[in-house]
Amino acid sequence: MPRSLQEIIDHAETLATQVEAAEPDGNGHRDDVAVLRSATLASAHADRALAETVAAARSDGLSWLAIGVVLGVSGEAARKRYGTAVTSR
């Protein structure tokens, strides 16, 4: 089931709170989980920024083909991936 970027970020922040409250198990696993959580949160923020940038580019008249070229995908793939973000802006 697809989730919005905001839902993913909110979930990552909830997990962060749980991880930060956890005690390490002596093998450093808390640190491993914290690094994974940080990477997931950074990825979600980057995904949101990219979606917002694509929406702004479309508002400025950039074609899906041009956006796709920059993203390394077809214009159709870019439209399918970011079209909803553009129309909900």
Stockholm file with secondary structure:
# STOCKHOLM 1.0

chainA/1-89         MPRSLQEIIDHAETLATQVEAAEPDGNGHRDDVAVLRSATLASAHADRALAETVAAARSDGLSWLAIGVVLGVSGEAARKRYGTAVTSR
#=GR chainA/1-89 SS CCCCHHHHHHHHHHHHHHHHHSCCCSSSHHHHHHHHHHHHHHHHHHHHHHHHHHHHHHHTTCCHHHHHHHHTSCHHHHHHHHHHHHHTC
#=GC SS_cons        CCCCHHHHHHHHHHHHHHHHHSCCCSSSHHHHHHHHHHHHHHHHHHHHHHHHHHHHHHHTTCCHHHHHHHHTSCHHHHHHHHHHHHHTC
//
